[in-house]
């Protein structure tokens, strides 16, 4: 099972460490990790991310 996923050019996250995902404007989503770090999921990687997590 794939654990790590790229959400932007500069960010790779561990899927198992996601606390929540919040949809924002203009097709961007915001992800908050269990350790408190936050980042945006860029539109380029969003379709693959949604498919992978089942949205």
N, CA, C and O atoms as a Tripos MOL2 file, in Angstrom:
@<TRIPOS>MOLECULE
protein
  220   219    55     0     0
PROTEIN
NO_CHARGES

@<TRIPOS>ATOM
      1 N           0.8340   -1.1800    0.0000 N.3       1 UNK1
      2 CA          0.0000    0.0000    0.0000 C.3       1 UNK1
      3 C           0.8830    1.2500    0.0000 C.2       1 UNK1
      4 O           1.8270    1.3520    0.7830 O.2       1 UNK1
      5 N           0.5710    2.1820   -0.8730 N.am      2 UNK2
      6 CA          1.3070    3.4310   -0.9820 C.3       2 UNK2
      7 C           0.9610    4.3230    0.2120 C.2       2 UNK2
      8 O          -0.2150    4.5630    0.4850 O.2       2 UNK2
      9 N           1.9720    4.8120    0.9180 N.am      3 UNK3
     10 CA          1.7430    5.6310    2.1040 C.3       3 UNK3
     11 C           2.0040    7.1040    1.8230 C.2       3 UNK3
     12 O           1.3020    7.9650    2.3530 O.2       3 UNK3
     13 N           3.0020    7.4080    0.9980 N.am      4 UNK4
     14 CA          3.3660    8.7880    0.7350 C.3       4 UNK4
     15 C           2.7400    9.2750   -0.5650 C.2       4 UNK4
     16 O           2.6020    8.5180   -1.5260 O.2       4 UNK4
     17 N           2.3600   10.5600   -0.5780 N.am      5 UNK5
     18 CA          1.6790   11.1230   -1.7360 C.3       5 UNK5
     19 C           2.1360   12.5600   -1.9350 C.2       5 UNK5
     20 O           2.2210   13.3290   -0.9780 O.2       5 UNK5
     21 N           2.4300   12.9200   -3.1830 N.am      6 UNK6
     22 CA          2.8310   14.2910   -3.5090 C.3       6 UNK6
     23 C           1.5770   15.1490   -3.6470 C.2       6 UNK6
     24 O           0.6530   14.7950   -4.3790 O.2       6 UNK6
     25 N           1.5510   16.2970   -2.9300 N.am      7 UNK7
     26 CA          0.4060   17.2000   -3.0170 C.3       7 UNK7
     27 C           0.7610   18.5320   -3.6640 C.2       7 UNK7
     28 O          -0.1240   19.3270   -3.9810 O.2       7 UNK7
     29 N           2.0560   18.7770   -3.8610 N.am      8 UNK8
     30 CA          2.5250   19.9610   -4.5880 C.3       8 UNK8
     31 C           3.9600   19.6900   -5.0280 C.2       8 UNK8
     32 O           4.5370   18.6600   -4.6820 O.2       8 UNK8
     33 N           4.5310   20.6170   -5.7890 N.am      9 UNK9
     34 CA          5.9030   20.4190   -6.2630 C.3       9 UNK9
     35 C           6.8830   20.2570   -5.1120 C.2       9 UNK9
     36 O           7.8810   19.5480   -5.2420 O.2       9 UNK9
     37 N           6.6100   20.9060   -3.9930 N.am     10 UNK10
     38 CA          7.5650   20.9030   -2.8890 C.3      10 UNK10
     39 C           7.1280   20.0980   -1.6640 C.2      10 UNK10
     40 O           7.8260   20.0880   -0.6510 O.2      10 UNK10
     41 N           5.9640   19.4140   -1.7500 N.am     11 UNK11
     42 CA          5.4420   18.7380   -0.5660 C.3      11 UNK11
     43 C           5.0060   17.3130   -0.8540 C.2      11 UNK11
     44 O           4.2480   17.0500   -1.7870 O.2      11 UNK11
     45 N           5.5050   16.3990   -0.0300 N.am     12 UNK12
     46 CA          5.0760   15.0050   -0.0430 C.3      12 UNK12
     47 C           4.5820   14.6990    1.3630 C.2      12 UNK12
     48 O           5.2590   15.0110    2.3420 O.2      12 UNK12
     49 N           3.3980   14.0850    1.4680 N.am     13 UNK13
     50 CA          2.8350   13.8010    2.7900 C.3      13 UNK13
     51 C           2.6330   12.3070    2.9950 C.2      13 UNK13
     52 O           2.5790   11.5330    2.0390 O.2      13 UNK13
     53 N           2.5250   11.9240    4.2490 N.am     14 UNK14
     54 CA          2.1890   10.5670    4.6370 C.3      14 UNK14
     55 C           0.6660   10.5240    4.7950 C.2      14 UNK14
     56 O           0.1180   11.1850    5.6770 O.2      14 UNK14
     57 N          -0.0120    9.7590    3.9550 N.am     15 UNK15
     58 CA         -1.4700    9.6900    3.9510 C.3      15 UNK15
     59 C          -2.0190    9.2850    5.3220 C.2      15 UNK15
     60 O          -3.0740    9.7690    5.7300 O.2      15 UNK15
     61 N          -1.3260    8.4200    6.0200 N.am     16 UNK16
     62 CA         -1.7950    7.9420    7.3280 C.3      16 UNK16
     63 C          -1.7220    9.0130    8.4130 C.2      16 UNK16
     64 O          -2.3150    8.8460    9.4780 O.2      16 UNK16
     65 N          -1.0120   10.0980    8.1630 N.am     17 UNK17
     66 CA         -0.8460   11.1550    9.1620 C.3      17 UNK17
     67 C          -1.7570   12.3610    8.9220 C.2      17 UNK17
     68 O          -1.5930   13.3870    9.5820 O.2      17 UNK17
     69 N          -2.7100   12.2620    7.9970 N.am     18 UNK18
     70 CA         -3.6390   13.3630    7.7290 C.3      18 UNK18
     71 C          -4.6570   13.4590    8.8580 C.2      18 UNK18
     72 O          -5.2620   12.4620    9.2510 O.2      18 UNK18
     73 N          -4.8390   14.6810    9.3780 N.am     19 UNK19
     74 CA         -5.8600   14.9280   10.3950 C.3      19 UNK19
     75 C          -7.1760   15.2910    9.7210 C.2      19 UNK19
     76 O          -8.2090   14.6930   10.0220 O.2      19 UNK19
     77 N          -7.1520   16.2710    8.8060 N.am     20 UNK20
     78 CA         -8.3520   16.6080    8.0370 C.3      20 UNK20
     79 C          -7.9920   17.3070    6.7330 C.2      20 UNK20
     80 O          -6.8840   17.8170    6.5630 O.2      20 UNK20
     81 N          -8.9570   17.3160    5.8180 N.am     21 UNK21
     82 CA         -8.8070   17.9570    4.5130 C.3      21 UNK21
     83 C          -9.9820   18.9050    4.3440 C.2      21 UNK21
     84 O         -11.1370   18.5150    4.5170 O.2      21 UNK21
     85 N          -9.6770   20.1650    4.0020 N.am     22 UNK22
     86 CA        -10.7060   21.1950    3.8870 C.3      22 UNK22
     87 C         -10.7200   21.7490    2.4660 C.2      22 UNK22
     88 O          -9.6800   22.1950    1.9820 O.2      22 UNK22
     89 N         -11.8700   21.7360    1.7790 N.am     23 UNK23
     90 CA        -11.9350   22.3510    0.4440 C.3      23 UNK23
     91 C         -11.8980   23.8730    0.5440 C.2      23 UNK23
     92 O         -12.5460   24.4660    1.4070 O.2      23 UNK23
     93 N         -11.1370   24.4920   -0.3410 N.am     24 UNK24
     94 CA        -11.0410   25.9450   -0.4010 C.3      24 UNK24
     95 C         -11.5760   26.4290   -1.7400 C.2      24 UNK24
     96 O         -12.1500   25.6460   -2.4970 O.2      24 UNK24
     97 N         -11.3950   27.6990   -2.0370 N.am     25 UNK25
     98 CA        -11.8640   28.2840   -3.2780 C.3      25 UNK25
     99 C         -10.9540   27.9400   -4.4490 C.2      25 UNK25
    100 O          -9.8040   27.5490   -4.2520 O.2      25 UNK25
    101 N         -11.4580   28.0810   -5.6410 N.am     26 UNK26
    102 CA        -10.7190   27.8770   -6.8950 C.3      26 UNK26
    103 C         -10.1270   26.4740   -7.0430 C.2      26 UNK26
    104 O          -9.0760   26.3140   -7.6640 O.2      26 UNK26
    105 N         -10.7730   25.4730   -6.4910 N.am     27 UNK27
    106 CA        -10.3470   24.1010   -6.6990 C.3      27 UNK27
    107 C          -9.1620   23.6380   -5.8770 C.2      27 UNK27
    108 O          -8.5770   22.5960   -6.1720 O.2      27 UNK27
    109 N          -8.8020   24.3860   -4.8610 N.am     28 UNK28
    110 CA         -7.6800   24.0150   -4.0010 C.3      28 UNK28
    111 C          -8.2220   23.3800   -2.7290 C.2      28 UNK28
    112 O          -9.3000   23.7480   -2.2610 O.2      28 UNK28
    113 N          -7.4860   22.4340   -2.1700 N.am     29 UNK29
    114 CA         -7.8510   21.8450   -0.8880 C.3      29 UNK29
    115 C          -6.7060   22.0610    0.0890 C.2      29 UNK29
    116 O          -5.5410   22.1250   -0.3010 O.2      29 UNK29
    117 N          -7.0530   22.1710    1.3530 N.am     30 UNK30
    118 CA         -6.0840   22.4020    2.4220 C.3      30 UNK30
    119 C          -6.0110   21.1460    3.2760 C.2      30 UNK30
    120 O          -7.0420   20.5920    3.6570 O.2      30 UNK30
    121 N          -4.8070   20.6960    3.5750 N.am     31 UNK31
    122 CA         -4.6390   19.4990    4.3880 C.3      31 UNK31
    123 C          -3.9260   19.8760    5.6910 C.2      31 UNK31
    124 O          -2.9630   20.6420    5.6900 O.2      31 UNK31
    125 N          -4.4210   19.3200    6.7980 N.am     32 UNK32
    126 CA         -3.7930   19.5180    8.1010 C.3      32 UNK32
    127 C          -3.3320   18.1570    8.5980 C.2      32 UNK32
    128 O          -4.0890   17.1860    8.6050 O.2      32 UNK32
    129 N          -2.0720   18.1130    9.0140 N.am     33 UNK33
    130 CA         -1.4790   16.8590    9.4800 C.3      33 UNK33
    131 C          -1.6560   16.7220   10.9920 C.2      33 UNK33
    132 O          -1.9110   17.7090   11.6810 O.2      33 UNK33
    133 N          -1.5210   15.5120   11.5000 N.am     34 UNK34
    134 CA         -1.6720   15.2430   12.9320 C.3      34 UNK34
    135 C          -0.6500   15.9870   13.7790 C.2      34 UNK34
    136 O          -0.9140   16.2880   14.9430 O.2      34 UNK34
    137 N           0.5190   16.2880   13.2070 N.am     35 UNK35
    138 CA          1.5540   17.0000   13.9620 C.3      35 UNK35
    139 C           1.3820   18.5200   13.9070 C.2      35 UNK35
    140 O           2.2130   19.2540   14.4410 O.2      35 UNK35
    141 N           0.3050   19.0020   13.2630 N.am     36 UNK36
    142 CA          0.0000   20.4250   13.2190 C.3      36 UNK36
    143 C           0.4380   21.1420   11.9580 C.2      36 UNK36
    144 O           0.0400   22.2880   11.7460 O.2      36 UNK36
    145 N           1.2410   20.5170   11.1140 N.am     37 UNK37
    146 CA          1.6600   21.1560    9.8690 C.3      37 UNK37
    147 C           0.4890   21.2430    8.9040 C.2      37 UNK37
    148 O          -0.3660   20.3580    8.8700 O.2      37 UNK37
    149 N           0.4540   22.3180    8.1180 N.am     38 UNK38
    150 CA         -0.6220   22.5320    7.1600 C.3      38 UNK38
    151 C          -0.0530   22.8740    5.8010 C.2      38 UNK38
    152 O           1.0130   23.4810    5.6960 O.2      38 UNK38
    153 N          -0.7770   22.4770    4.7470 N.am     39 UNK39
    154 CA         -0.3420   22.7740    3.3940 C.3      39 UNK39
    155 C          -1.5440   22.7190    2.4630 C.2      39 UNK39
    156 O          -2.5760   22.1370    2.7990 O.2      39 UNK39
    157 N          -1.4030   23.3260    1.2970 N.am     40 UNK40
    158 CA         -2.4450   23.2570    0.2780 C.3      40 UNK40
    159 C          -2.1280   22.1460   -0.7110 C.2      40 UNK40
    160 O          -0.9660   21.8950   -1.0290 O.2      40 UNK40
    161 N          -3.1630   21.4900   -1.1890 N.am     41 UNK41
    162 CA         -3.0190   20.4970   -2.2540 C.3      41 UNK41
    163 C          -3.2590   21.2470   -3.5510 C.2      41 UNK41
    164 O          -4.3530   21.7650   -3.7750 O.2      41 UNK41
    165 N          -2.2590   21.3110   -4.3990 N.am     42 UNK42
    166 CA         -2.3870   22.0870   -5.6240 C.3      42 UNK42
    167 C          -3.3620   21.4330   -6.5970 C.2      42 UNK42
    168 O          -3.6170   20.2310   -6.5270 O.2      42 UNK42
    169 N          -3.8980   22.2340   -7.4980 N.am     43 UNK43
    170 CA         -4.8760   21.7290   -8.4720 C.3      43 UNK43
    171 C          -4.2840   20.6530   -9.3670 C.2      43 UNK43
    172 O          -5.0040   19.7680   -9.8270 O.2      43 UNK43
    173 N          -3.0000   20.7150   -9.6160 N.am     44 UNK44
    174 CA         -2.3420   19.7210  -10.4720 C.3      44 UNK44
    175 C          -2.4160   18.3250   -9.8570 C.2      44 UNK44
    176 O          -2.6350   17.3500  -10.5770 O.2      44 UNK44
    177 N          -2.2370   18.2110   -8.5490 N.am     45 UNK45
    178 CA         -2.2050   16.9160   -7.8800 C.3      45 UNK45
    179 C          -3.5460   16.5290   -7.2570 C.2      45 UNK45
    180 O          -3.7040   15.4020   -6.7860 O.2      45 UNK45
    181 N          -4.5080   17.4440   -7.2490 N.am     46 UNK46
    182 CA         -5.7890   17.1960   -6.5940 C.3      46 UNK46
    183 C          -6.5910   16.0370   -7.1820 C.2      46 UNK46
    184 O          -7.1120   15.2360   -6.4060 O.2      46 UNK46
    185 N          -6.7250   15.8950   -8.5070 N.am     47 UNK47
    186 CA         -7.5040   14.7600   -9.0380 C.3      47 UNK47
    187 C          -6.9590   13.3940   -8.6030 C.2      47 UNK47
    188 O          -7.7350   12.5060   -8.2500 O.2      47 UNK47
    189 N          -5.6470   13.2220   -8.6250 N.am     48 UNK48
    190 CA         -5.0470   11.9690   -8.1960 C.3      48 UNK48
    191 C          -5.2520   11.7410   -6.6980 C.2      48 UNK48
    192 O          -5.4980   10.6180   -6.2600 O.2      48 UNK48
    193 N          -5.1470   12.8260   -5.9180 N.am     49 UNK49
    194 CA         -5.3400   12.7250   -4.4760 C.3      49 UNK49
    195 C          -6.7680   12.3120   -4.1530 C.2      49 UNK49
    196 O          -6.9850   11.4210   -3.3320 O.2      49 UNK49
    197 N          -7.7460   12.9510   -4.7910 N.am     50 UNK50
    198 CA         -9.1530   12.6080   -4.5600 C.3      50 UNK50
    199 C          -9.4240   11.1480   -4.9360 C.2      50 UNK50
    200 O         -10.1110   10.4330   -4.2050 O.2      50 UNK50
    201 N          -8.8930   10.7160   -6.0570 N.am     51 UNK51
    202 CA         -9.0970    9.3340   -6.4900 C.3      51 UNK51
    203 C          -8.4720    8.3680   -5.4910 C.2      51 UNK51
    204 O          -9.0570    7.3330   -5.1720 O.2      51 UNK51
    205 N          -7.2910    8.7050   -5.0020 N.am     52 UNK52
    206 CA         -6.5840    7.8040   -4.0870 C.3      52 UNK52
    207 C          -7.3310    7.6470   -2.7590 C.2      52 UNK52
    208 O          -7.4020    6.5450   -2.2160 O.2      52 UNK52
    209 N          -7.8930    8.7530   -2.2310 N.am     53 UNK53
    210 CA         -8.5890    8.6580   -0.9440 C.3      53 UNK53
    211 C         -10.0680    8.3140   -1.1100 C.2      53 UNK53
    212 O         -10.7780    8.1350   -0.1210 O.2      53 UNK53
    213 N         -10.5330    8.2210   -2.3510 N.am     54 UNK54
    214 CA        -11.9140    7.7820   -2.5950 C.3      54 UNK54
    215 C         -12.9540    8.8700   -2.6210 C.2      54 UNK54
    216 O         -14.1120    8.6070   -2.2950 O.2      54 UNK54
    217 N         -12.5940   10.0850   -2.9960 N.am     55 UNK55
    218 CA        -13.5830   11.1750   -3.1080 C.3      55 UNK55
    219 C         -14.0270   11.3450   -4.5280 C.2      55 UNK55
    220 O         -14.8540   12.2100   -4.8170 O.2      55 UNK55
@<TRIPOS>BOND
     1     1     2 1
     2     2     3 1
     3     3     4 2
     4     3     5 am
     5     5     6 1
     6     6     7 1
     7     7     8 2
     8     7     9 am
     9     9    10 1
    10    10    11 1
    11    11    12 2
    12    11    13 am
    13    13    14 1
    14    14    15 1
    15    15    16 2
    16    15    17 am
    17    17    18 1
    18    18    19 1
    19    19    20 2
    20    19    21 am
    21    21    22 1
    22    22    23 1
    23    23    24 2
    24    23    25 am
    25    25    26 1
    26    26    27 1
    27    27    28 2
    28    27    29 am
    29    29    30 1
    30    30    31 1
    31    31    32 2
    32    31    33 am
    33    33    34 1
    34    34    35 1
    35    35    36 2
    36    35    37 am
    37    37    38 1
    38    38    39 1
    39    39    40 2
    40    39    41 am
    41    41    42 1
    42    42    43 1
    43    43    44 2
    44    43    45 am
    45    45    46 1
    46    46    47 1
    47    47    48 2
    48    47    49 am
    49    49    50 1
    50    50    51 1
    51    51    52 2
    52    51    53 am
    53    53    54 1
    54    54    55 1
    55    55    56 2
    56    55    57 am
    57    57    58 1
    58    58    59 1
    59    59    60 2
    60    59    61 am
    61    61    62 1
    62    62    63 1
    63    63    64 2
    64    63    65 am
    65    65    66 1
    66    66    67 1
    67    67    68 2
    68    67    69 am
    69    69    70 1
    70    70    71 1
    71    71    72 2
    72    71    73 am
    73    73    74 1
    74    74    75 1
    75    75    76 2
    76    75    77 am
    77    77    78 1
    78    78    79 1
    79    79    80 2
    80    79    81 am
    81    81    82 1
    82    82    83 1
    83    83    84 2
    84    83    85 am
    85    85    86 1
    86    86    87 1
    87    87    88 2
    88    87    89 am
    89    89    90 1
    90    90    91 1
    91    91    92 2
    92    91    93 am
    93    93    94 1
    94    94    95 1
    95    95    96 2
    96    95    97 am
    97    97    98 1
    98    98    99 1
    99    99   100 2
   100    99   101 am
   101   101   102 1
   102   102   103 1
   103   103   104 2
   104   103   105 am
   105   105   106 1
   106   106   107 1
   107   107   108 2
   108   107   109 am
   109   109   110 1
   110   110   111 1
   111   111   112 2
   112   111   113 am
   113   113   114 1
   114   114   115 1
   115   115   116 2
   116   115   117 am
   117   117   118 1
   118   118   119 1
   119   119   120 2
   120   119   121 am
   121   121   122 1
   122   122   123 1
   123   123   124 2
   124   123   125 am
   125   125   126 1
   126   126   127 1
   127   127   128 2
   128   127   129 am
   129   129   130 1
   130   130   131 1
   131   131   132 2
   132   131   133 am
   133   133   134 1
   134   134   135 1
   135   135   136 2
   136   135   137 am
   137   137   138 1
   138   138   139 1
   139   139   140 2
   140   139   141 am
   141   141   142 1
   142   142   143 1
   143   143   144 2
   144   143   145 am
   145   145   146 1
   146   146   147 1
   147   147   148 2
   148   147   149 am
   149   149   150 1
   150   150   151 1
   151   151   152 2
   152   151   153 am
   153   153   154 1
   154   154   155 1
   155   155   156 2
   156   155   157 am
   157   157   158 1
   158   158   159 1
   159   159   160 2
   160   159   161 am
   161   161   162 1
   162   162   163 1
   163   163   164 2
   164   163   165 am
   165   165   166 1
   166   166   167 1
   167   167   168 2
   168   167   169 am
   169   169   170 1
   170   170   171 1
   171   171   172 2
   172   171   173 am
   173   173   174 1
   174   174   175 1
   175   175   176 2
   176   175   177 am
   177   177   178 1
   178   178   179 1
   179   179   180 2
   180   179   181 am
   181   181   182 1
   182   182   183 1
   183   183   184 2
   184   183   185 am
   185   185   186 1
   186   186   187 1
   187   187   188 2
   188   187   189 am
   189   189   190 1
   190   190   191 1
   191   191   192 2
   192   191   193 am
   193   193   194 1
   194   194   195 1
   195   195   196 2
   196   195   197 am
   197   197   198 1
   198   198   199 1
   199   199   200 2
   200   199   201 am
   201   201   202 1
   202   202   203 1
   203   203   204 2
   204   203   205 am
   205   205   206 1
   206   206   207 1
   207   207   208 2
   208   207   209 am
   209   209   210 1
   210   210   211 1
   211   211   212 2
   212   211   213 am
   213   213   214 1
   214   214   215 1
   215   215   216 2
   216   215   217 am
   217   217   218 1
   218   218   219 1
   219   219   220 2
@<TRIPOS>SUBSTRUCTURE
     1 UNK1         2 RESIDUE 1 A UNK
     2 UNK2         6 RESIDUE 1 A UNK
     3 UNK3        10 RESIDUE 1 A UNK
     4 UNK4        14 RESIDUE 1 A UNK
     5 UNK5        18 RESIDUE 1 A UNK
     6 UNK6        22 RESIDUE 1 A UNK
     7 UNK7        26 RESIDUE 1 A UNK
     8 UNK8        30 RESIDUE 1 A UNK
     9 UNK9        34 RESIDUE 1 A UNK
    10 UNK10       38 RESIDUE 1 A UNK
    11 UNK11       42 RESIDUE 1 A UNK
    12 UNK12       46 RESIDUE 1 A UNK
    13 UNK13       50 RESIDUE 1 A UNK
    14 UNK14       54 RESIDUE 1 A UNK
    15 UNK15       58 RESIDUE 1 A UNK
    16 UNK16       62 RESIDUE 1 A UNK
    17 UNK17       66 RESIDUE 1 A UNK
    18 UNK18       70 RESIDUE 1 A UNK
    19 UNK19       74 RESIDUE 1 A UNK
    20 UNK20       78 RESIDUE 1 A UNK
    21 UNK21       82 RESIDUE 1 A UNK
    22 UNK22       86 RESIDUE 1 A UNK
    23 UNK23       90 RESIDUE 1 A UNK
    24 UNK24       94 RESIDUE 1 A UNK
    25 UNK25       98 RESIDUE 1 A UNK
    26 UNK26      102 RESIDUE 1 A UNK
    27 UNK27      106 RESIDUE 1 A UNK
    28 UNK28      110 RESIDUE 1 A UNK
    29 UNK29      114 RESIDUE 1 A UNK
    30 UNK30      118 RESIDUE 1 A UNK
    31 UNK31      122 RESIDUE 1 A UNK
    32 UNK32      126 RESIDUE 1 A UNK
    33 UNK33      130 RESIDUE 1 A UNK
    34 UNK34      134 RESIDUE 1 A UNK
    35 UNK35      138 RESIDUE 1 A UNK
    36 UNK36      142 RESIDUE 1 A UNK
    37 UNK37      146 RESIDUE 1 A UNK
    38 UNK38      150 RESIDUE 1 A UNK
    39 UNK39      154 RESIDUE 1 A UNK
    40 UNK40      158 RESIDUE 1 A UNK
    41 UNK41      162 RESIDUE 1 A UNK
    42 UNK42      166 RESIDUE 1 A UNK
    43 UNK43      170 RESIDUE 1 A UNK
    44 UNK44      174 RESIDUE 1 A UNK
    45 UNK45      178 RESIDUE 1 A UNK
    46 UNK46      182 RESIDUE 1 A UNK
    47 UNK47      186 RESIDUE 1 A UNK
    48 UNK48      190 RESIDUE 1 A UNK
    49 UNK49      194 RESIDUE 1 A UNK
    50 UNK50      198 RESIDUE 1 A UNK
    51 UNK51      202 RESIDUE 1 A UNK
    52 UNK52      206 RESIDUE 1 A UNK
    53 UNK53      210 RESIDUE 1 A UNK
    54 UNK54      214 RESIDUE 1 A UNK
    55 UNK55      218 RESIDUE 1 A UNK
